[in-house]
Amino acid sequence: ISSGELQLESDLLNSSTVAVNTDARLANNGGRIGGTLNIASGGRVATGDALSLLEVGGNADLQNSSILEISIDASGNASRLDVAGTADLQSPLYELDLAAGDYSAPVTATLLTAGFLQPGSNLGQTIDDLAFIDVTQEPTAIGNSVQIQIQENFNNLPALAKTPNQEATAVALEQVTNSANPDARIIRDALSPLRTNQ
């Protein structure tokens, strides 16, 4: 994929290599890669919704600053890259797409599984752009899988404000979301997926 986006809606069972170049995007929509997956720096692969996985029958090579888009829900379900062979991670980035929900307790999610993680792999890091969610554990190897842990953080909301109106709203919102008001949980659940630029 040299540029643009490819929607993977069927199995590529006979492919030897699927290469996602810089600024290109592969979006999984129920397909499977039979061969090898190579993601260049700046290339993107979206693994699907939180109950999906993108299967790779061969090896996977994730270059420095390649991007995996991972969907996660509050139960810890996560789309992931599932590599049958060896996963060679050279400091990829993980962009998290959260479903609305209760993240008040730590949520552990698996981003990638492999038959074997290449020794010396750099597991990479998450893209820190979630307004109300902290990554409390950056990518960590658990056996031949890569996991993270996330948890909500509704403290110091005014620090996110960029205008006086936003600051006033943030102060009021922080008072409500950290109160015993029964609607506070509903508000926090609805706000949890937002990014800092929203």
N, C-alpha and C positions, 0 to 999 in steps of 0.2 A: 504494500500500500504506500505509494509514493506521496500522496497528498489526499486531502478530503477525508471522508468517513466511509467505512464499509460496515454494513449491518450483517452480522453473521447469523443467519437464520437457518442454516442447514449444516451438515457435517462436511468438513473438508478432509475426508479420510485418506485420500491419495496424495495429499500435498506433502512435499518433502520439507519445505520451509515456508512459514508465513512471516514476512518481515514488515514491521510497522515503522516507517521512517519518521524523521523529525517533522512535527506539525501534522502528522496523519493520526487517524483514530480508528480503532477497531472496536465495535460495540457488539457485545454478545447478546443475542436474542434467541437463545435455545440451540446454538450450534456447538460443534466440537472440532478441534484441530487434531488431525491424525498424526502430523509430523512434528516439526520443531517450530517454536515461536521465538522470534528475535524482536525485541523492542528497542529502538534506537533512542538516544537522548532526545527528549522533547516529544517522542511518540507516546500515544495514549492507548490504553486498553481498558474498556469498561466491561467488568465481568458479569454484569446483570443486576437483577434485584436481589434483595437480602436472602432469598431462598434459592438463588441460582449458584451455579459454578461454571467456570469455563475450563473444560477439560482439554489438556494437551497430551497427546499420546507419546510424544518424544521428549526432548529436552526444551528448556526455556532459558533464554539469555536476556536479562534485564539490565541494560546499560545505565551508566550514571545519568541521573535526572530523567530517566524514562518514568512514565506515570501510570500507575494502576489506579483506576477508579473503583472504589469498593463501597457497596451499599451495606449498611448495618442497621438493625433494629434494636430496640431496647431489651429484647430477650437474648441478645448476643448472636442472633443469626446474622451471617454475613455472606455476601457473594465472595467468591475467592477464586484464585487461579489454582487449578489442580493439575500438577505436572506429574506424569507417570515416570518420567526419567529424572535427569539431573537439573536442578534449578541453580543457575549461576547468577547471583545477585551482585551488581556492581553499583550499589548505592542508589536504588530506585526511590521514587517518591510515591506516597500513597495519599490519594485524595478521597476523603471520607464523605459519603452522602448518607445522612442519617434520616431515618423515619422518625416522625413525631412520636414521643413516648416518654416514659419515666426513666431517666438516667441518674436518679439520685443515689443509687448504689453503684459500685464499680461494675462495668460491663466489659467482659473479656470477649474478644472476637478474633477469629482466625482469618488471616488475609491470604495466605498461600500455604499449600501443602505440596510436597514433592516426594518422589521415591527416594531422593537423595539431595541434600543441600551441598553444593560445591564447597569444600574446605576453603576457608579464607574469604567467604562471601561477606560483602558489606550489606547488611540487611536494609539499609536506607532509613528514611524517616518519613513521618507524616507531614502533610502540608497544614500548617497551623493557621486555619482561616475560619474556624468555627467560633461563633460569638459566645455561646453559653456552654460549651463542652471543652473540657481539658483532656488532653492525652496524658494520663497518669503513668502509663508505661509505653515507651516507644517500642518499635518493632523488636521482638525478642524471639530467638530460636528455641522452640520447644520440640525436641526431637528433630524431625524433618519438616516442621511447620513453622510459620511465622505468625506471631500473635501480638496484639496490642491490648491495652486496657484504657477505657475512657470513663469519664464521670462528669456530671453537670457541675457548673460553677456559675451561680447567679450573684456572686459578690462583686462589688465595685463596678456596677454597670455604668455609672457616669463616666468612667474612664474610656468607654467606647464612643462617647458622644463627640461630635465634631462641630456642633452649633449650640447656642444657648437653648434653643427649643428642644433639641435632642437631649441636652443635659437635664432640663427640667422633667422631661418625660422619663428619662432613665432613673432619676431620683424617686419619682412616684412609683415606677415599675418595680424598682428594687424593694421599696417598702411593702408592696403587695406580694411579690413573689417570695419574700422571706417572712411573711406573716402567717398567722394561723387561719387566715381566711380560707374557707373550703374551696374557693375558686383558684387559689394560688397554684395548686397542683395542675389544674387544667391549663392555666396560663403557661407554666413552665414546660409542660408536655408539648404544647403547641409551638413554643419558641425554640425548642431544643435543636431543630435542624438548621436554624438560620446561620448565615455566614456574616463575617464582620462587614462586608460591603453591602449588606441588604438592609 
